[in-house]
């Protein structure tokens, strides 16, 4: 009788140990399966970003007289979204306010491959890793004053991300122009926003900017 009692006691003791080990294993497995929901860091998290742009106010075809340029509107939104600094490129001799006079001058500059002077240069370009470069499309090209700016600065090793406002041409060939002006920079895919959307339907334009920035990893 005593032997039977001791045998039953041993079985109960071993059974208790087995359940404890199983519970510990189950708990550890559950802990290992917890998903880390911490957002992955974006490309902008550890990079200094500058938004450089040229924009024009005055008479705008199909829109009227504007007090804030189409490209400036997009540039400010990108800077706000990415917590970036901005620098506006201004022509030393301002372009005409009248639409036809401005387009005629822009055409003359393009045909002569002019390099009009800009008013002031950005003084701290070296500290930035990524530069968003914004501009309107004039005659299917960059405004020549932006070419002056790009060629006057050293973008070696930097990432350039173009964006433009336009009346129907999209980016045209401006990505290629930027690559030629800044051969040692990494030029990423650009974005084109219509001037009318920038002025009159910016909610739709914001969605395009948001999607583009997300696709770039910023």
C-alpha positions in Angstrom: 0.0 0.0 0.0 2.8 2.3 0.9 4.6 1.6 -2.4 1.4 2.4 -4.4 1.0 5.7 -2.5 4.6 6.7 -3.3 4.2 5.8 -7.0 1.1 8.0 -7.3 2.9 10.9 -5.6 5.8 10.6 -8.1 3.3 10.6 -11.1 1.6 13.8 -9.7 4.9 15.5 -9.2 6.2 14.7 -12.7 2.8 15.8 -14.2 3.1 19.2 -12.4 6.6 19.8 -13.7 5.5 19.0 -17.2 2.7 21.5 -17.2 5.0 24.2 -15.8 7.5 23.6 -18.6 4.8 23.7 -21.2 3.3 26.9 -19.9 6.7 28.5 -20.0 7.3 27.4 -23.6 3.8 28.7 -24.6 4.4 32.1 -23.0 7.8 32.5 -24.7 6.4 31.6 -28.1 3.6 34.1 -27.7 6.1 36.7 -26.7 8.2 36.0 -29.8 5.1 36.4 -32.0 4.4 40.0 -30.9 4.7 42.2 -34.0 6.8 45.3 -33.8 4.5 48.1 -34.9 7.1 50.8 -34.7 7.1 52.7 -38.1 10.1 52.1 -40.3 12.4 55.2 -40.5 12.0 57.2 -43.7 14.7 58.5 -46.0 14.0 62.0 -44.6 14.6 61.0 -40.9 18.4 61.4 -40.9 18.9 63.7 -43.9 19.0 67.5 -44.2 16.6 68.7 -46.9 16.4 71.9 -48.8 13.7 73.0 -51.2 15.1 75.4 -53.9 12.6 76.9 -56.3 12.1 79.7 -58.8 8.5 81.0 -59.2 6.8 83.9 -60.8 3.9 86.2 -59.9 1.9 88.5 -62.1 -0.4 87.8 -65.0 -0.9 84.0 -65.6 -2.5 82.5 -68.7 -5.9 81.0 -67.9 -5.7 81.9 -64.2 -5.5 85.7 -64.0 -3.1 87.8 -61.9 -1.5 85.8 -59.1 0.2 87.1 -56.0 1.9 83.8 -55.1 3.6 81.8 -57.9 2.4 78.3 -58.8 5.7 76.7 -58.0 6.0 78.6 -54.7 2.8 77.0 -53.6 4.0 73.5 -54.2 7.5 74.3 -52.8 6.0 75.6 -49.5 3.9 72.5 -49.1 6.8 70.1 -49.7 8.9 72.0 -47.2 6.2 71.9 -44.6 5.5 68.2 -45.1 9.2 67.3 -44.8 10.2 70.0 -42.3 12.7 71.3 -44.8 14.3 74.7 -45.4 13.5 76.7 -48.5 15.5 79.0 -50.8 13.8 81.1 -53.5 15.9 81.8 -56.6 15.2 85.3 -57.9 16.3 86.8 -61.2 18.6 89.8 -60.8 16.4 91.5 -63.3 12.8 90.5 -62.6 10.8 89.0 -65.4 7.9 91.1 -66.7 4.5 90.9 -64.9 2.7 90.8 -68.2 2.2 87.2 -69.4 3.0 87.8 -73.1 6.1 90.0 -72.4 7.4 87.3 -70.0 6.9 84.5 -72.4 8.6 86.4 -75.2 11.6 87.1 -73.0 11.7 83.5 -71.9 11.7 82.4 -75.6 14.5 84.7 -76.5 16.6 83.4 -73.5 16.0 79.8 -74.5 16.9 80.4 -78.2 20.1 82.2 -77.3 20.9 79.7 -74.5 21.2 82.6 -72.2 22.3 82.5 -68.5 20.6 85.4 -66.8 22.0 86.4 -63.4 20.2 85.5 -60.2 19.9 88.0 -57.3 21.5 85.9 -54.5 23.0 82.5 -54.0 22.2 80.0 -51.3 25.0 80.3 -48.7 24.9 76.9 -47.1 24.3 74.3 -49.8 27.1 72.0 -48.5 25.1 71.0 -45.4 22.2 69.5 -47.3 21.9 65.9 -48.5 18.8 66.2 -50.5 17.7 69.2 -52.6 14.2 69.4 -54.1 14.4 71.7 -57.2 11.2 73.4 -58.3 10.5 75.6 -61.4 7.8 76.4 -63.9 8.1 75.0 -67.4 8.8 77.7 -70.0 8.8 76.7 -73.6 9.3 73.0 -72.7 12.4 73.8 -70.7 13.8 75.1 -67.4 13.8 78.9 -67.0 17.3 79.9 -68.0 17.8 81.6 -64.6 17.5 78.2 -63.0 20.1 76.8 -65.3 22.4 79.7 -64.2 21.8 78.7 -60.5 22.3 75.0 -61.1 25.6 75.5 -63.0 26.9 78.0 -60.4 26.7 75.5 -57.5 28.3 72.2 -56.7 25.8 69.4 -56.3 28.3 66.5 -56.3 27.2 63.6 -54.2 23.8 65.1 -53.5 20.3 63.9 -54.3 18.3 66.2 -56.5 14.5 65.7 -56.8 12.9 67.9 -59.5 9.3 69.2 -59.4 7.6 71.6 -61.7 4.4 73.4 -62.5 3.2 73.6 -66.1 0.3 74.3 -68.5 0.2 70.9 -70.1 3.7 69.8 -70.9 4.5 67.8 -67.8 8.2 67.7 -66.9 9.1 68.0 -70.6 12.9 67.3 -70.9 13.9 69.1 -67.7 15.1 66.1 -65.8 17.6 65.6 -68.5 18.6 69.3 -68.3 19.2 69.0 -64.6 21.3 65.8 -65.0 23.5 67.6 -67.6 23.9 70.7 -65.4 24.7 68.6 -62.3 26.4 65.5 -63.6 27.7 64.3 -60.3 24.4 64.4 -58.5 21.8 61.6 -58.2 18.7 63.0 -59.9 15.5 61.1 -58.9 12.1 60.9 -60.5 10.4 64.3 -60.7 6.8 65.5 -60.3 4.7 67.7 -62.5 1.7 69.7 -61.2 -0.5 71.8 -63.4 -0.4 75.5 -62.6 -4.2 75.7 -62.5 -4.3 72.9 -59.9 -1.7 74.6 -57.8 -3.8 77.8 -57.8 -7.3 76.6 -57.9 -7.5 72.9 -56.8 -4.6 72.4 -54.4 -6.3 69.6 -52.5 -5.9 67.4 -55.6 -2.4 68.6 -56.1 -1.6 67.8 -52.4 -2.6 64.2 -53.0 -0.2 63.9 -56.0 2.6 65.4 -53.9 1.9 63.1 -51.0 1.9 60.0 -53.2 5.1 61.0 -55.0 7.0 61.7 -51.7 5.8 58.4 -50.3 7.0 56.5 -53.4 10.4 58.2 -53.1 10.7 57.0 -49.5 10.5 60.4 -47.9 
